[in-house]
Amino acid sequence: MCFCVAVLGSDFREQPRSAEVAVGTDVLLGCRAPRGEPEPRVRWQRNGDPVRPDDRISVSETGTLRIRDSNTEDSGTYVCVAYNIGGEKESSPARLTVRGAQINVKC
């Protein structure tokens, strides 16, 4: 008989850090999940809502959130959520502030 135990550690290996950037800047918010068995995966939330990857937003295999060509709508409080079948844990919140005016060019 085989007993499998799912575990999710309590300490994140890397917590996201708050940042203030200019509009148009590429942003990296680091996150490395706690150790666990099976290896935890990571998802992100902004202001309590899921962050959905798209052509500008991606999450690396290690958990880092990348926002290309940031805009003021990307500002908010980000939380990294590590999860596996043993449960889930939230990182400390990180505040992203994107400053500057967006320029909309109309031809």
BAPA-364958 format. One line per 5 residues: number of its first residue (from 1); their letters; for each residue z, y negated, x of N, C-alpha, C. Coordinates in steps of 0.02 Angstrom, whole numbers, always signed. Atoms other than C-alpha are relative to their C-alpha. Example, Ala and Ser with C-alpha at 12.3 -4.5 7.8 and 13.67 -1.06 7.14 Angstrom:
2
1 = AS = +0,+59,+45,+390,+225,+615,+0,-60,+45; -3,+59,-42,+357,+53,+684,+37,-55,-39
//
This chain:
107
1 = MCFCV = +0,+59,+42,+0,+0,+0,+0,-62,+45; +6,+61,-39,-43,-174,+63,+27,-58,-41; -26,+60,+33,+53,-331,+20,-28,-60,+36; +27,+62,-29,-34,-497,+48,+44,-58,-22; -42,+57,+15,+68,-655,+57,-40,-63,+12
6 = AVLGS = +34,+65,-8,-9,-826,+27,+52,-52,+19; -47,+50,-26,+74,-967,+123,-36,-66,+9; +25,+67,-14,+47,-1154,+132,+56,-39,+32; -52,+36,-36,+148,-1247,+263,+13,-68,-30; -19,+63,+31,+234,-1410,+225,-24,-62,+39
11 = DFREQ = +18,+58,-41,+177,-1523,+369,-75,-4,+13; +70,+11,-15,+1,-1593,+376,-8,-7,+76; +14,+6,-72,-73,-1578,+551,-26,-70,+16; +21,+69,-7,-151,-1750,+525,+2,-32,-69; -5,+38,+62,-111,-1878,+389,-52,-57,+1
16 = PRSAE = +45,+58,+2,-236,-2010,+331,+39,-64,+14; -31,+65,-16,-200,-2187,+390,-35,-56,-37; +27,+58,+35,-223,-2349,+296,-47,-38,+47; +49,+37,-39,-369,-2457,+352,-27,-59,-40; +32,+58,+29,-449,-2625,+320,-66,-9,+37
21 = VAVGT = +66,+3,-32,-636,-2636,+353,-44,-51,-36; +49,+46,+30,-784,-2751,+320,-50,+40,-40; +53,-30,+40,-914,-2712,+188,-55,+25,+47; +55,-28,-39,-1050,-2600,+260,+23,+44,+57; -27,-40,-55,-935,-2515,+386,+4,+73,-21
26 = DVLLG = -12,-71,+13,-930,-2326,+400,+74,+13,+11; -73,-12,-1,-753,-2264,+365,+13,+74,+8; -24,-69,-8,-667,-2105,+424,+75,+0,-16; -71,-10,+15,-502,-2054,+344,+16,+72,+19; -15,-66,-26,-431,-1909,+442,+52,+36,-41
31 = CRAPR = -49,-43,+33,-339,-1764,+364,-9,+70,+27; +1,-70,-19,-296,-1594,+434,+56,+34,-38; -47,-35,+45,-211,-1476,+312,+55,+34,+40; -52,-41,-31,-47,-1388,+349,-28,+69,+15; +20,-69,-13,-63,-1215,+422,+14,+42,-62
36 = GEPEP = -10,-42,+58,-79,-1081,+292,-39,+65,+5; +35,-64,+5,-137,-907,+247,-13,+14,-73; +61,+13,-38,-272,-905,+189,-4,-74,+21; +8,+68,-25,-329,-1062,+282,-12,-48,-58; +8,+48,+56,-307,-1210,+163,-66,-38,+3
41 = RVRWQ = +57,+45,+7,-454,-1312,+101,+27,-68,-19; -21,+69,+13,-450,-1499,+71,-46,-31,-52; +38,+44,+45,-505,-1613,-71,+35,-67,+1; -26,+68,-3,-478,-1800,-89,+5,-29,-70; -7,+39,+61,-418,-1915,-227,+1,-74,+18
46 = RNGDP = -5,+73,-8,-441,-2103,-244,+29,-27,-65; -36,+27,+58,-320,-2191,-361,+13,+54,-52; -17,-55,+44,-276,-2021,-434,-59,+39,-28; +60,-34,+25,-456,-1971,-474,-34,+38,+57; +35,-37,-52,-558,-1840,-380,-55,-41,+33
51 = VRPDD = +56,+31,-37,-675,-1906,-244,-57,+52,-1; +57,-45,+5,-845,-1830,-275,-50,-15,+57; +49,+12,-54,-954,-1808,-120,-69,-14,-28; +68,+17,+19,-1128,-1882,-133,-38,-19,+63; +40,+17,-59,-1259,-1957,-17,+37,-47,+48
56 = RISVS = -39,+45,-43,-1131,-2084,+51,+67,+29,+21; -68,-25,-10,-969,-1985,+41,-2,+75,+14; -2,-70,-17,-934,-1820,+127,+68,+18,+28; -63,-26,-28,-787,-1711,+183,-19,+52,+52; +15,-48,-53,-796,-1620,+349,+39,+65,-11
61 = ETGTL = -35,-64,+5,-739,-1440,+371,+73,-7,+18; -70,+9,-19,-579,-1504,+452,+38,-43,-50; -33,+39,+52,-544,-1618,+302,-9,-75,+4; +11,+72,-6,-597,-1790,+364,-48,-25,-53; +43,+32,+50,-668,-1902,+228,-42,-53,+34
66 = RIRDS = +44,+50,-29,-820,-2003,+280,-34,-38,-56; +34,+44,+48,-883,-2151,+180,-49,-42,+41; +51,+39,-35,-1047,-2222,+243,-14,-64,-39; +20,+63,+31,-1095,-2403,+210,+49,-20,-56; -53,+13,+50,-929,-2443,+123,-13,-64,-39
71 = NTEDS = +4,+59,+41,-920,-2567,-19,+68,-12,-32; -65,+19,+27,-779,-2655,-110,+25,+50,-52; -21,-50,+49,-778,-2520,-245,+32,+61,+32; -33,-55,-35,-721,-2395,-112,+73,-14,+14; -70,+17,-12,-556,-2489,-95,+44,+40,-47
76 = GTYVC = -47,-37,+42,-406,-2395,-160,+50,+39,+41; -50,-42,-32,-267,-2274,-121,-26,+71,+1; +28,-67,-10,-327,-2109,-49,+55,+49,+18; -47,-55,-14,-231,-1945,-45,-42,+62,+15; +32,-63,-19,-286,-1786,+42,+42,+56,-32
81 = VAYNI = -35,-55,+33,-242,-1629,-57,-22,+66,+34; +13,-64,-31,-229,-1465,+40,+19,+55,-50; -15,-51,+50,-236,-1307,-64,-25,+69,+24; +22,-69,-4,-249,-1118,-59,+35,+37,-57; -30,-37,+56,-189,-979,-174,+76,-4,+1
86 = GGEKE = -73,+8,-5,-12,-1014,-113,+25,-64,-31; -20,+63,+30,-13,-1187,-193,-40,-58,+27; +32,+60,-27,-59,-1365,-149,+52,-50,+21; -43,+52,-26,+17,-1510,-54,-41,-64,+7; +33,+65,-8,-26,-1695,-53,+24,-34,+63
91 = SSPAR = -18,+39,-58,-31,-1801,+103,+35,-64,-22; -23,+68,+15,+51,-1970,+115,-60,-41,-21; +57,+41,+21,-58,-2101,+28,-22,-47,+56; +29,+48,-47,-173,-2211,+133,-39,-51,-40; +33,+54,+36,-236,-2379,+72,-62,-21,+39
96 = LTVRG = +62,+25,-29,-418,-2423,+107,-17,-66,-33; +20,+66,+25,-464,-2606,+89,-67,-18,+31; +66,+20,-24,-647,-2654,+102,-9,-73,-18; +4,+72,+9,-666,-2842,+126,-69,-27,+12; +64,+34,-10,-814,-2956,+112,-40,+2,-64
101 = AQINV = +42,+4,+59,-947,-2999,-13,-59,+46,+9; +60,-41,-1,-1083,-2878,-57,-58,-45,-16; +59,+41,+10,-1254,-2954,-48,-51,+41,-39; +51,-33,+40,-1374,-2904,-185,-63,-43,+4; +62,+36,-9,-1550,-2955,-139,-47,+18,-56
106 = KC = +49,-11,+53,-1671,-2978,-282,-66,-31,+21; +66,+25,-20,-1854,-2994,-246,-40,-18,-61
//
